[in-house]
Amino acid sequence: MKVAVIGAGPAGITAAYVLAKNGISVDLYEASGRVGGMAKTIELWDQKVDIGPHRFFSNDNRVNELWLEVAGDDYEMVDRLTRIYYKGKFFYYPLKPFNALINLGPIRAISCGLSYLKEMISPTKLNGTFENWVTSRFGKQLFNIFFKTYSEKLWGISCQELDSDFAAQRIKKLSLFEAVKGAIIGNRGNKHKTLVDQFAYPTEGTGQIYDKMAKRIVEAGGRVHLNTPVQSVATENQVAKSLTLENGETLAFDHIISSMPLTLLVDRMTEAPEPVKKAAKSLTFRDTLLVYLNVDATDTFPDNWLYVHSPDLRMGRVTNFRNWVPTLYGKEKNTILVLEYWCYRNKDEFWKWSDKQLIELATKEIKATGLIGDANVTDGHIYRIPRCYPVYNIGYKERLEPLENYLRTVKKLSVIGRYGAFKYNNQDHSILMGLLAAEALVKGEVADLWKINTDYDTYQEASVITKTGLQKIE
Ligand SMILES: Cc1cc2nc3c(=O)[nH]c(=O)nc-3n(C[C@H](O)[C@H](O)[C@H](O)COP(=O)(O)OP(=O)(O)OC[C@H]3O[C@@H](n4cnc5c(N)ncnc54)[C@H](O)[C@@H]3O)c2cc1C
């Protein structure tokens, strides 16, 4: 069997890795010059940095086993410190009651408590929106302070237009009561997914995992084609037969696994019906601008990353790479930060801002937070990520459904990945999709890939990665 995999991000490269390991002939096509997709690690100012903060975390034993198999001993456990910056104050995330109380002040704290109590007595009716979902769990006041501004910056739409799937996926069942209880008496191994305070991190950066996978694919006889974008996949009578590269070459395969943007894949499939193509065009992605700043100091602020909720600042998050593992910066005496900005590249002028304008904005904003004190910003670097977030706006599921239904009827084609399957995936979800897509070919065990990262609470065997390897969770 000859298999082609499109895209060498976590989803595609995992699929190629598992196929190659099992002796299946695999060709992996990657549009850019490097593997790892959005989870790659790049070199900047003689240091290593990720594309924004990349904390790997999974409860799924299959994903953790695979990650460890590839990482070997090349990882360290990192203590997570993340805070929220809101109107000049720093709130620990997860919230610590005493810190939250001091920062909110007595009046706002009481009003938060009362609005939470109101939800316990008479909960807001769920109507499928993010706003109602969060309000019903935390109360209106806490929603306004800790969820509204950040979410609206990230998605560029009101929280009333945002589907509650985003919350169900990212905030899970966390309640204020659980958060406060966890902070006071601990949760004894039963920590909520968003509250995990240690994570495994590769010594050479997140992308090391995918660089290693690429090496092993080649060692096992597979082929990794960098700088080789795929234009389209061709089907005959609803069976995938070949792909065409952007250089015009057409190549036949027995099976194709795609992690290229779902919307482009479908739009370019000649047999796809018009209503399906129309539905593809109605799905939207949010785009990201990363501004890396080189700061002339080694000791700025202690967080791995910080969420910026303040409405007067345009940035949404800032990451400090000095606080991950020392092997990222070695002997260098400067700190690299990355500030995240979000926009819609098709309609916001912001996407077209020059590098100079963006660096000036980021420098001004980071100074305004006080996070780097008097330290100088000596240089900046811009990294643009189109189609970074699939937008879960109200009605997206109905718009996605025709694509999903159509692709289920196409044989010898599997679609996986974050923009590949229009799922707001973290690395672990994309790795799982790649793993299961490959296993379907190796073992004939066909999994419903569309369900991954949708069945929010179903885990098979659960485990976590620790310093000494895997620890099973009962
Ligand atoms: C700022 C930021 C912070 C994040 N933080 C975290 C985090 O803390 N933890 C976490 O687990 N995850 C995090 N993520 C998410 C993580 O990066 C993604 O879940 C993961 O990279 C998705 O993998 P993927 O393979 O599905 O897609 P991608 O990583 O997008 O990979 C897709 C690949 O396909 C290639 N491609 C596209 N079109 C074509 C084509 N036509 N032909 C050939 N190749 C093509 C692309 O070049 C790319 O390499 C973060 C992402 C961002 C942007």
Ligand as a Chemical Component Dictionary entry (heavy atoms), coordinates in Angstrom:
data_LIG
# 
_chem_comp.id                   LIG 
_chem_comp.type                 NON-POLYMER 
_chem_comp.pdbx_formal_charge   0 
_chem_comp.three_letter_code    LIG 
# 
loop_
_chem_comp_atom.comp_id 
_chem_comp_atom.atom_id 
_chem_comp_atom.alt_atom_id 
_chem_comp_atom.type_symbol 
_chem_comp_atom.charge 
_chem_comp_atom.model_Cartn_x 
_chem_comp_atom.model_Cartn_y 
_chem_comp_atom.model_Cartn_z 
_chem_comp_atom.pdbx_ordinal 
LIG C1  C1  C 0 -0.076 30.608 19.482 1  
LIG C2  C2  C 0 -0.428 29.160 19.639 2  
LIG C3  C3  C 0 -0.354 28.572 20.878 3  
LIG C4  C4  C 0 -0.668 27.220 21.030 4  
LIG N1  N1  N 0 -0.550 26.649 22.259 5  
LIG C5  C5  C 0 -0.702 25.322 22.397 6  
LIG C6  C6  C 0 -0.464 24.676 23.645 7  
LIG O1  O1  O 0 -0.120 25.311 24.636 8  
LIG N2  N2  N 0 -0.616 23.328 23.705 9  
LIG C7  C7  C 0 -0.957 22.572 22.626 10 
LIG O2  O2  O 0 -1.007 21.348 22.731 11 
LIG N3  N3  N 0 -1.232 23.161 21.450 12 
LIG C8  C8  C 0 -1.109 24.497 21.304 13 
LIG N4  N4  N 0 -1.360 25.106 20.097 14 
LIG C9  C9  C 0 -2.013 24.309 19.044 15 
LIG C10 C10 C 0 -1.071 23.431 18.242 16 
LIG O3  O3  O 0 -0.067 24.211 17.640 17 
LIG C11 C11 C 0 -1.926 22.755 17.182 18 
LIG O4  O4  O 0 -2.938 22.013 17.810 19 
LIG C12 C12 C 0 -1.180 21.796 16.308 20 
LIG O5  O5  O 0 -0.062 22.385 15.718 21 
LIG C13 C13 C 0 -2.137 21.291 15.225 22 
LIG O6  O6  O 0 -1.494 20.342 14.439 23 
LIG P1  P1  P 0 -2.040 20.017 12.990 24 
LIG O7  O7  O 0 -1.109 19.041 12.408 25 
LIG O8  O8  O 0 -3.459 19.674 13.117 26 
LIG O9  O9  O 0 -1.990 21.402 12.193 27 
LIG P2  P2  P 0 -0.783 22.371 11.870 28 
LIG O10 O10 O 0 0.160  22.452 13.009 29 
LIG O11 O11 O 0 -1.425 23.626 11.396 30 
LIG O12 O12 O 0 -0.036 21.674 10.674 31 
LIG C14 C14 C 0 -0.540 21.646 9.372  32 
LIG C15 C15 C 0 0.640  21.516 8.415  33 
LIG O13 O13 O 0 0.129  21.351 7.085  34 
LIG C16 C16 C 0 0.919  22.130 6.207  35 
LIG N5  N5  N 0 0.112  22.399 5.007  36 
LIG C17 C17 C 0 -0.968 23.209 4.893  37 
LIG N6  N6  N 0 -1.463 23.197 3.653  38 
LIG C18 C18 C 0 -0.681 22.348 2.966  39 
LIG C19 C19 C 0 -0.684 21.911 1.625  40 
LIG N7  N7  N 0 -1.593 22.357 0.746  41 
LIG N8  N8  N 0 0.265  21.031 1.227  42 
LIG C20 C20 C 0 1.201  20.576 2.106  43 
LIG N9  N9  N 0 1.259  20.969 3.382  44 
LIG C21 C21 C 0 0.313  21.837 3.824  45 
LIG C22 C22 C 0 1.275  23.360 6.998  46 
LIG O14 O14 O 0 2.408  24.028 6.471  47 
LIG C23 C23 C 0 1.529  22.760 8.375  48 
LIG O15 O15 O 0 2.877  22.379 8.555  49 
LIG C24 C24 C 0 -1.080 26.449 19.918 50 
LIG C25 C25 C 0 -1.154 27.053 18.659 51 
LIG C26 C26 C 0 -0.829 28.393 18.520 52 
LIG C27 C27 C 0 -0.889 29.017 17.173 53 
# 
loop_
_chem_comp_bond.comp_id 
_chem_comp_bond.atom_id_1 
_chem_comp_bond.atom_id_2 
_chem_comp_bond.value_order 
_chem_comp_bond.pdbx_ordinal 
LIG C1  C2  SING 1  
LIG C2  C3  SING 2  
LIG C2  C26 DOUB 3  
LIG C3  C4  DOUB 4  
LIG C4  N1  SING 5  
LIG C4  C24 SING 6  
LIG N1  C5  DOUB 7  
LIG C5  C6  SING 8  
LIG C5  C8  SING 9  
LIG C6  O1  DOUB 10 
LIG C6  N2  SING 11 
LIG N2  C7  SING 12 
LIG C7  O2  DOUB 13 
LIG C7  N3  SING 14 
LIG N3  C8  DOUB 15 
LIG C8  N4  SING 16 
LIG N4  C9  SING 17 
LIG N4  C24 SING 18 
LIG C9  C10 SING 19 
LIG C10 O3  SING 20 
LIG C10 C11 SING 21 
LIG C11 O4  SING 22 
LIG C11 C12 SING 23 
LIG C12 O5  SING 24 
LIG C12 C13 SING 25 
LIG C13 O6  SING 26 
LIG O6  P1  SING 27 
LIG P1  O7  DOUB 28 
LIG P1  O8  SING 29 
LIG P1  O9  SING 30 
LIG O9  P2  SING 31 
LIG P2  O10 DOUB 32 
LIG P2  O11 SING 33 
LIG P2  O12 SING 34 
LIG O12 C14 SING 35 
LIG C14 C15 SING 36 
LIG C15 O13 SING 37 
LIG C15 C23 SING 38 
LIG O13 C16 SING 39 
LIG C16 N5  SING 40 
LIG C16 C22 SING 41 
LIG N5  C17 SING 42 
LIG N5  C21 SING 43 
LIG C17 N6  DOUB 44 
LIG N6  C18 SING 45 
LIG C18 C19 SING 46 
LIG C18 C21 DOUB 47 
LIG C19 N7  SING 48 
LIG C19 N8  DOUB 49 
LIG N8  C20 SING 50 
LIG C20 N9  DOUB 51 
LIG N9  C21 SING 52 
LIG C22 O14 SING 53 
LIG C22 C23 SING 54 
LIG C23 O15 SING 55 
LIG C24 C25 DOUB 56 
LIG C25 C26 SING 57 
LIG C26 C27 SING 58 
# 
